[in-house]
Amino acid sequence: MAKKSSFKFVGSSSNNVEDHTCITKFKFQELAAATKDFASQSLFGQGEYRRTFKGCLKSSGQKSSSQDVAIRQIDDESIFTIHGYHDPSLISAIQMRVLLHHPNIVDLIGYSINDKDQMFLIYDFMPLGSLKDYLHVLLRNKKPLDWNTRMKIAAGAAKGIKYLHDKSTPPVILRNIKPSDILLSAEYHPKLSDFLGFKERIPDHDESSHTRQSLYWQAVKEFTAVADPLLKGHYPEQGLYQVLSLASQCLQRKIVSWPRMGYVAKVLSNLASEIYDPNAVQIN
């Protein structure tokens, strides 16, 4: 059974909500009010098939309160071209997604469909954005992640995936997890986002995946050469070697050779527990 929330939003009591899933179908007007008519100042992130707005949903009742949320507008070219806007399987996927609760998974609060058949998904708001914002091209207002924070994020993401594999019924297998799919709450606590509760096909291995595997084995041989320059040499050599070795195991050609997520989560959790001294001697 889903958790019953004591928080009631304006208008939600009049929506068609199924009690066994606790999913709320919001009125589009509620979302427009929460984002000031989807003003550019409310735009929090933008991807190939989506736009995400920060909104503030007001509560009803005797005591006034509010909740910050992320409102994701889904583009026509996304998953809904597969399911169809009113396909019951899509609603079932959303209902199942709402039932998934874990410290390392972003809670899906509800959804809305406007008169133009545009769909919006409403999530808990993650104030630090996505992991993508801290990697490769660092945004101006972001600071580089140190080794300890990176291991904390990796371990938390692995725990979320393990939950989806082992605890969800049916299992949720994510086909492609990107840094933009790992969101960060306070203190860089990671939470998985951007998936619905259906089982995806495990992708076939092509020649590019074999290439990636060989590159990782080369990296293991000269592993310090692939360390992120943003670390500026402040990382444990043994820890980096273990991470690259684990990554190479996950890129084996045969699926039966892949390590189970329980093992991956354990290795990363152990690395996260070994706090690295940032004042240690810098590796050149």
N, C-alpha and C positions, 0 to 999 in steps of 0.2 A: 504494500500500500504506500502511496505517496504521502509525504509529510503534509499535514494540514497547516496552512499559514494563517496566523491571526491578523495579518495585514490585509486590509480591504481597500481596493482602489475605487476611485470615483467611477460609477457606471458598471463596474464588474458584476455587481449583483444581478443586473438585468441581462447579462450575456448568457449564452447557452454554454454552460460549463458542466463537464461530466465529472461527478464527484469522485469516481474511482481513480481518476488520473490527476485531479486538482489542476487541470490546465485551464487557463483563462483566455477566452477569446475577447481581446480588447476592441473597443470601438476605435475606428481610425481617428475620430475627433480627440480621443484621449491622448493618442500619440502626438498629434499635431500640437496640442496644448503643452505637452511635456517638452517639446523641442522648439517651441515658439515658431510653429509652422515650418519645421525642418530648416531653420535658419542656418546660413553658412557658418555662423559661430558655434553651432551645435554639432557640426560635422567633426567626428572624432577620428575616423579612418576611412580609407577607400581602397577597394581591391578591384580585380578584374570584373567580378560579377556581383559586387555588393558595395553598399555604402553603410557606414555605421555612425549613428548619431548618439550623443549623450543626451539623456533626457531625465527629467525629474517628475515622477508620477506622484500626484497628491492623493492622500488618503481621505476616506470619508469617515464620518462618525463624530462623536462628541469631541475627541481630541484630534487636532490637526497634526499631521505628520507627512513625511514624504520619503521617497526612496529613489536614489540615483540608479538609472538603468542604462543599458546599451540597447539601442533599437536598430536592428539590422534590416535594411531594405534589400530584398533579394531580387536580382536582375532576371529577366526572362530567359537568359541563356544558361541559367544555373540548373540545379536539380529539378526544378519545377517543369522544365521542358520534357523531362523524363516521366514524371509522375502525372502531370496535368494539375491545374489549380484546384480542381474539386475532386480529384481522385481520392477515394477513401484511404488508399494505402499511404498517401502523404500525411493525412491527418493521423492515421495510426502510428506513423513514424514519429510525428511530433508528440503524440501521447506517450509513446514509449520513451522518448528522449527525456520528457519531464520526470519520469520515474527514476532516472539515473542520478544518484546523489553520492558524491565522494568529495573529500577535501581538495582533490586535484582535478575536478571537473566543474566548469562553469555551470551554474544552475540556469535552466531555461524556465522562464516565468510564464510565458504565454505567447500568443501570436495574434495577428490581425490581418484581415484581407479587406482592402478598400473597394470602392465601386469600379475601379479600373483593373480589378483582379491582380493587384500588386500585393505581395505578401511581405509581412514584417515579422521578425522574430525578436522577442524581448528577453534579454539576459540580465543577470546581475552585472553591474558595472565594475570593470577592472581598471583602477586609476592609473596604473603604470604602463598601460598599453600592451603591446605584444613583444615577444622576444626579438622579433625582426628589427624592432626599433633600436636595439642595442648591438646588433651585429652588422658586419660588412660596412655599411655606410651609416655612421653614428649621427643621429640627429643632434642639433645644436644643444637642445635642452636635456640631453641624456649623457650620463657619464659611463665610461667603459665598465663592464662587469668584471670583477676580480675572479680569481680561480674558485674561491669558496662559494660565491654566489652562483657561478656557472654549475658547479656540482649539485648545489641545492636545487636549482631549476631542473637539471637533468634527472635527478633522482625523483623529484615530485612528478614530473611528466611520465616517467616510467611506472610509477605507482598508479597513476590514472589509467594508463594503458592496460596494466595488469588487471585492474578492476573491470575494465570493459571486456577483457578476454575471459576472465575466470569467474566473475560474479554476475555479469549481466546475463539475462535469459530472454531471448537467445543471445549468444556472444556478439559483441560489436567489434568487427575487425576493421581498423582504419587502413585505408589503402596508401595514403600519402600524407604524413604529418610534416608540416612546414613550420618554420619559426613563427610565421604569422598566425598559426593555429594555437600557439602556446601563449596565453595571456597571463599578465602579472598583476596580482593584487598587492596590498601593502607588504613591505619587507621582501619584495620579490618572490612572493609565494606563487608558484606556477599552477595554472588551471587550463585544461584542454577545452577547446571550443571548436566551433565550425563543423559539427557533424550531427547527423540525426541518428535515431536509434535503429538502424537497419544494418544487416550484415553485408559488407562489401566484398566483392571478389578479390582474392589475393592475386596481384598482377603477375603475369608470366614474366620470366626473366628473358631479357633480350641482350643483344651484344653490348649495349651501353652499360648494363648492370655488371657484366663480366669485366668490363673495362674499369668500372668503379672499384671492383674487388681487387684487381691487380694494383690499382693506384694506392689503395689502402695498405696492401702488403708492402709496397715500396715505402709508404709513409712510416710503417712500423720499423723498417730497417733504418731510416733516418728520421725518426719521429720528431725530433726537436725542430726540424725544418718546416713542419706544418703547424706549429703553434701560432695562434692568433697574435699578430703584431701588437694588438691593443693590450695584450697582457704585459708587454715590455719585459719579457723574460721572467716575470714573477709567477712561477708555477712549479710544482714538484715534478721532476723528471719521471719518477716512477708512476705517479698518478696519471700523467699524460700518456705514458706507454700503456697503462691498463685501459684507458679510455679508447685508444686507437685499436688495441687488441680486441676489445669488446665490439667495436664497430666493425672490424673485419669479420668477426664471427657472424654478425647480423647480415653480412653481405655474401654469405656463402651461396653458391649456385643452387644447391638442392635445399628445398624447404625443410626437409627432415634434419638438415644440419644446423638450422637456425637455433639459437638458444631460446629457451622459454622465457617469457616476460618476467616470471618470478626470479629467475637467475639474473636477468638484466637489472631488475629493480634492486636486488640484493647487492650486486657489485657497485652500482651507482650510489646506493645508500651508504655503503661502507666508505666509499670515497668522500661522500659529503660529510661523514662524521669525522674524517681526518682533517682537522682544520689546519690550513696552510698559513704559516706566518708571513704576512705580506712584506715584512722587513728582512726576510731571508735574503741570502746572496742572490743577486740577479743572474739568470742564465743567459749567456751570450749566444 
